[in-house]
Every structure is written in C-alpha cells, then in structure tokens.
Amino acid sequence: MTELESFARSNNRPWMLAGDFNETRSINERHGGDQNMARRCDRFNNWIENCELIELAITGSLHTWARGNSVETRQSARLDRALCNANWGTMFEEAMVKHLPAIASDHCPLLISPNGFAPLNSINRPFRFQACWMTHENFKEFVDTSWPSNGIFPTRHEELSRRLKEWNDHTFGNIFRQKRNLIARISGCQRELSKARLKHLIKLEAKLRKELEEILAREELLWYQKSHMEFITDGDRNTSYFHEDDDLEAFPEGLIDTSRLFNTNLIFQSRLHLISEVRKMGKPHNIVIRLRTHHPKRRHGIQWLMCDRSIKYYNRTKLDGTSSDQPFTGSKKCRCPFSLKGVGQADGTWTLEVRNGFHNHAIRSKDTILDQETKETILSMTASKISVSNILIELGNRKIDVAAKQVYNIRAREISASWKRVSITSSLHALET
C-alpha cells in the first residue's frame, strides 16, 4: 500500500488499478465475519483518498467474494474493485466494471470496459448434428424410436434430422442458451445473497453451479467437434526444451532443418493418403503437421501443409487507437517458416515438395508426451467425476508433470471416441430395422 501511495503521488499519467484488495470501504459491503471492521474501513478509505483515486461504477452483484453453503457459515463481501486516477477517469468517462458470476472461484471476475456496456443480441447457430447429444441419457432410445421404418434412405435420413431438430429444441436445448440462462440465474442468486443470507438461495446457487458444470462439459465436447482437429498431440507446454535427433540438424539463429525427413520420391494415391503419410513422417520426431490451404481447382489440386506453430497471434488494437505488432504473451505460435506442398497429378496421384524445411523453434521433446499409464489414470479419475483441477493436483502429488490442456485433450478424445462407437452401433441397428 505504501509503495502504491508513493507511485500515485509521483505519477500524473493516466492509470487504473483493479483486483482483490481484501478490504471493504464500509460495513455495508460485508455480510458475516468480524463486525469490528470500522477501523479497517477508515484506513482503506484514507489510503484511497491519499492516492487521489476514483472508484469505477459497477453493475452486477454487490459483493465479489463469498464462501459457505449454509446460512450459518455464509460470508460475503466486496473485496474486489477497480480504482483509477483523475486523468484516467477523464479519458474514459463511461468506464464501468461488471461483476461476473463466480463459477470456479469464490471471487467474481471483474470485466472492465472503458466505454461502458451495451446490450448484445444473441444469435442462434444453424442446426447441425452435435456430438454432445450423445451425452444425453435418452438420446440412443430417441434415435431408435425416431428412425423411420419405411422409405428410401435419403428420405428417412431427412425425417430423422427433422425430429432431431425438434428434440434439440424441446428436450436437449441450445447449449449456449442454457449456459447464458444458468450464468444469469447464478448471477441473480449471488446478487441477492450479497444483500441477505437466505437458505433457499444458497441451495439454489449450489444446484445451478452443478448444472452449469454439466453444460460446460457438453460445450467442451461441442468445441472439440467444431475444431476439426484431425491430429492432436499431448505436450504443448510452456516449458523450454530441445530435442536432439540424428535426423535434425541445428543451424545458426535457432533454425532447425528437417528437410531430409520429408524429401521423398513416393507417389501418393490420393490427397488424404499424402496427408496421412506426411504426418507419419513427422510423428516419430514429434513434428506436428497442420493443413494450411487446399486449392482443388488449381491444376490438378494443391495442398499446402505447415508446422503447428506457423501462425503468429497479435494483440488487438490498443486503447489509444494504435496497433501492436507484439504477439500474445505465452503464445506458442511463432510464424514457423516450415512449409510443404502437395501437388496433384493428372492421373489422380499426388507428389510432395519441400518448400521450406526449416523450423525457428525447438522441436518437442519425447518426454513431454504422456505415457499410456498416465492417460488411463486421467480417464479413470474423469470417470469418477473428478474435476480437472483436482486431477492436476493428484498427478502433481505423484510427481507427474501434466498440463491442463493435456487433460482436456485426453478427456475430449475419449468422449469423441465413445460417441463414434455408439453412433456406429446405432446406425447399424437402425439399418437392420
């Protein structure tokens, strides 16, 4: 606090400060806990005045922190806030802070908008078959009873699609709409609980949080399906490592030449065959190949392939209108120059050309890829409904270095695989009937 006060006195530039101060400005900003807080409130208010800070307007729940699942143990307070100096407040007169619902933490996230908040119109996505439907307990029974027994296959398929759409609207529901509704209801509960501790609201909030966890699991599978990732590897970590391989040759300025791995005179029978074989070439050396662009009408077809780190993400436009050419902090995308070109031939076969075999980053180390035993452990804990955070804690206790992304990928692949198994069985059963 003393350092910030010194900073405020010596800095006249616009600046804003937000986060958990672990203090309240008045007794009214707190429910439960020690009631002898007047002295601490006065000290916090004096600090704000000495720093000449202004508090941003808020919307949402009055309190930003809460714990306890009963009226006796429930405590809540407004511990998080956003403060700014006069210059920042003059620059952004419409600035507001939205207290978002606390979902995975006992603190509410703070969403700060320099220009205030405008209502957003919701947009419903067009109907498509969703893999997450397979998570519904009555889905298989519905498909079995809804598959028409008469007519040609296209007509029966069209009728099933129509019934699925109705089932999605009336039974399963739009995931994003359900998510918005649940978050809004949780926010409403937390807003009322910040005013008074009511037993039925505490129970309702816990029930809604559990329902939201189920919806988020379905949403996770939905985005996994939408990602169109044909090949996902474990081990895209933020640690630095370097893989020594006899087939990889290091060059100055951090470049690694992998041309020899992909130099081949093989003739591929199709575009998909080429993609599959190229990925097999890179897999033993932990090189992940992604599809870049496909030009089916150019000559006999051209397929560009790249490294999974070939793209570079940039920060959005700054508040002062200038743009930044600096990549997001922690991004693993580094505009890797590696590039392969698949060329279609007149007879339908494909050949491969190495256009740029260099990588400007370290190649993944084999020790970052999870072994089968660890994967089975993750799936077992997932089946026991253990959360990802607790899975990471348990694996950490076992001295197993695992990233959250790896756990999510393993979970998503297992759900997708089980969906495919059930889908094939259902389709065969439907065709037999």
N, C-alpha and C positions, 0 to 999 in steps of 0.2 A: 504494500500500500504506500509506503514511504517513497519507494522508487517511482511509482506511478505519479505520485503527487509532485515529485521533483521534475518528472518528464513533462507533466501538464503545464507547469509554470514556465518551462524553458522552450516550449514548442507552440508556435502560433499557427502552424499549418493545420488544415482540416484532418481530424482523426476521430475514430469511433472505437469503442471498446465494448465487447459483448462476451457473455459466458456465465459461469457459475461463481457468484461472489460469496455464497454460503452465508449471506446476511439478508435481513429484511429491513425495510425503511420504517415500518410501523408494526404494531401488534396485530393490526387487522390483516396483515399479509401472511398470517400464520394460524394454523389450527393444530392444537395438540402440542406436546413438548413443554419445555420450560417456559412458564409465563413471565418470568423475571427477565424480560428482554429489552426493557425501555432503554437502559444504558447502552446496550449494543446497538440499538436502532439509532440513538442520538450520535454515537460515534461514527456510524456508517454515513448518516446524513451530513455530518460535519466534513467527512472526507470528500463526499461528492461536491459540497459547496467549495471547499478549498481547491479542488481541481477545476472548479467552474464548469461542471459537466451538466448536460441536459439529458433527461430520460426520454427515450423514444416512445411514441404512442404504441399501445398494444391492442391486439384482438385475439380472441380465444379464451381459454381457461385463465382464471385469475392467478392460480398457483402453477408453478412449473416443476414442483417436486412433490412426491407423495410416496408413502410406504404404509404397510399394514393392511390386513384383509378382514378386519372387523372394526366395529365402532370403537371398541376399547383400545385397539392398537393403532388405529388410523391416525397418521400425522401428515400434514401437507403444508407447504409454504411457497412463497415466491422467492426463490433463491437465484434464479437466472434472470438477467435483464441486459438491455443494450443502452449504453451511455455514449454521448458524443459531445465535442466542444462546440462553441457557438459558430465557428466557421463552417464546420461540417453540417450543423443544423441549418444554417443559412443556404448552403449549397443544395441540400436535399430537404426542402421544407415539407414534402409529402411523405417522408420516410415513416415506415411502420414496421412493427415486429409482430409476427404471428406465432402464437404458442401452438405448435402442432401437438397432436395426441402423443402421449408417452406410451410406446408399444413395447420395445425391447429393453427399456431402461426405466429407472424411477424418475428420470428427468425428462421434461418436454424438450424436443428440439426447437431451436429458435430459427424461424425463417425471416430474414431481414430483407425488405425491399426498399431501396432508396426512393422509389416513385409510388409507393403505396400498392394496394392490391385491387385488381379489377376482377370481376366475376368471369370465370371461364366456362364456355359452353362445352358440355360433354358430347363426344362423338362416338356413336356405336360403330364398331367394326363390322364389315360384311361377314356373312355366315360362312364358316369353314368347319370341316371336321377337326376337332381338337383332341389331342391325345389325353388331356387331363380328364375327359369324360370317363375314361377307364377307371378313374379313382372312385367314381360313384358306385355305391354298393348294388344298385338296381340296374346298372347300365346293361350288363350282359343279358339279363332277363328281358329288358325292354327291347333290345335288338332281336332276340329270338322270337318274341311275340309280334314285333313290328315288321319283320321281313315278309313281304307279300308272297303268297304261295302260288299265285298264277301270274302269267305274263312273261314276256321276254326279259332278259337280264337288265338292259338299259332302263326299261320301264319300272321294274322292281327296284332298281337302284335309285331312280329318281323319287319314287314314292317313299323309300326309306329315308332319303335325305330330307324330304319334307317333314316327315314325322320326327326326325332328329332335331330339326329346327324348332318345332313346336315343343319338344321335350326340353330342349336347351332353354327356351324362353320361360316355360312354366314350371319346370322341375329343377333342372341343374342351375340355371340362372347365369347371367353375364358376370364373369369373374370380376371384371374391373368395376362394374356397378355395385356388386356385393361388397367389394373391398372399400369403395368410396362410402357406401352406406354404413359399414361397420366402423370405419375410422370416424365418420361423423357422429355416430352414436357413442363411441368411446370418448370422443372429444366432449360431447354433451354431458356424459357422466362425470368426467373429470372436472368440467366447468362447474357443475352443481356441487360436487364433492369439495371443491375449493371454498364453497360458501358454508356448507354444513356436512357433517358426517352422518350419512343415512345408511342403515344396514342393507336395505334392498338395492341401493345404488352400488354399494361395494360388491355385492354378489353379482349384480348385473355386469359391472365392469369386468370382473374376472371371467364371466361366461363369454362376453363379447371378445375378450382377448384370445380365448381358446378358439373361438370360431374364426377369428382373423388368422391365427396360425395355420388352420386348415386351408383357408383361402389362399394364403401366401404360398403354401406348398403346391397347390394347384397352379398358381400363377408361375411358380418356378418351372414346373414342367411345361407350361404353355410357352414361356420364353425360350426354353431349351428347344422345343419343337420349331419355333419360329426362326431360331438362329441358323438353321440349315447347315450346322457344322457336321461334316461327314467324318472328321478325324480330330479328336480331342486328346491331347496327351496330358499326363499329370506332370506337375513340376515347374509351372511358370511362376517362379518365385522372385522375390525382390533381393535375394542374396546374390552376391557376385561369385562366379565360378568360371573355370576354364577347363575345357575338355581336351586332353591330349590324345590324339589319334594318329595312327600312322598314315591314314589317308587324308588328313587335314594338314595343310601347310600354312604356317603363320607368315604374314607379310608385314612390312612397316606400316605404321599408323593404325595398327589394330585390325588390319584386313586379314581374313582367312579365306584361302582359295579352296573351294570344294568342286572345282570343275571336273576333276578326274572321276568323281563319284557318279557323274551324270553323263559323261561322254560315252555314247553308245551308238552302235550301228543297228540296233534292234529295230524291227518293223512291228508296230503295234496294230492289232486287229481292229481297234476302234478307239474313239476318244476316251471312253471310260476305261478301256484297257490301259491306255497310256497313263492316265491319271493314277490308276491303281499301282502300276509298276513304278512310276516315279516316286510315289510315296513309300513304296517298299525299299527303293534305293536309299532314301534318306533316313528311314526309321532306325536302322542299326546304328547310325551316327547321331541320332536324336535331332535330326533336322526335320522340322515340320513344314510341309508344303501346303500352301493355300492356293485356291483358284483366284485369278485376278479378273480376266475378261475372256469371253468366248465370242468369236466372230464367225458364226456358222455360214454366212453368205459370202465371206471373203475368200475367193478362190474355192478351195475345197474344205475350208474351215481352218481357223487358227485358234489355239487355246494357249493363253499366257498363264504361267504359274510363277509363284513368288514365295519368298520366305514369310513365315507368320509374323515377322517383325518389320515388314517392308513399309508399313504405313506410319505416319507421324501425326499425332494429335496436337492441335494448337489450342491455346487458351482463347476464350471468347473475347469480344471487344471490351476494352476497359471502360470504366465509368466516364472517363473524360473524352470518349469517342475514338481514342487511338487503339490500334490493334497490336497484339503481341505476337512475336514470332518464336516465343519460348514454348516448348512442349509442356504438357501437364507434368507436374512433379510425380515421380514414381512410374511414369508410363514406360512400358517395356517396348513400345513401338519406336524404332529409331531410323526409319526410312532405309532399311537394308537394301542395297543395290542388287541383290541376288535375283536373277530372272531367267526363266526357261521358256522356250517357245515350242509348242506342239504344232506341227503342220500336217494338215490333211492332204492325202494324195487322191489322184483321180480314181484309183481302184478301191477307195474306201479305207485304206490303211493310213497309219499315222507315223510320223518320224519325230525325233526330238532334237532340238538345237539348244546349246548352252549359250545364251546371250551375255550373261554376266555371272560368273561363278563365285564372286567374292561376297563375303559377309563382313559387316562392320561391327560385329558384336561377338561375344564369347558364345560358343556352342554349348547347349545344355549338357550338364553332367549326368551320367547314368545314375549316380547316387541320389538324384532328386526325384527319380521315378519310383513310385510306391511299389513294394512287393505285394504278391498275392495275399499273403497272410494279413498285412495291414488293411488291404481292401476288404477282405472278408470280415475283419474286425469292425470296420466302419459300417458295413452293411448290416452286421448283427446288431450294433448299437442303434442304427437307424430303425431297424425292425422293432426294437424295444422302445421306440418313440423318444429317444434321447436327442436333445437339441444339438445343433452344430457346435455351439459354443461349449457345451459340456463334453462333446466328443473331442474337441481340440484340447480341452483341459485334461481329459483322461489320457489321451495319447501323449500329451506333454509330460504327464507323470510317469509314463512308460519310456521316456526319453526318445520318442518317435517324433521327428521333425515333419510336421504336416501343415499345409496352408489351408485356409478356409475354402479357397477356390477348388482345391483338390477334392475336398469332402463333398462340395456341392456337385462337382462333375461326376463323381462316383455314384452319388445318390440319383442324379438325373438320368445317367445311363442305365442304371438298374430299373428305374421306373419305365423308361422308354422300352427297354428290352422285354419287361414283363407285359407291357401294353402290346407289343408286337406278337408275343406268344399267344396272348388271349385273343387278339384280333384275328390271327390266322385260324385259331380253333373255332372262333365264332363264325367266320366266313365259310369254312368247310362244313360246319354244321348247318348253316343256312342254305348252302347249295344242295346238301343232301336232302333237305326237306322240301 
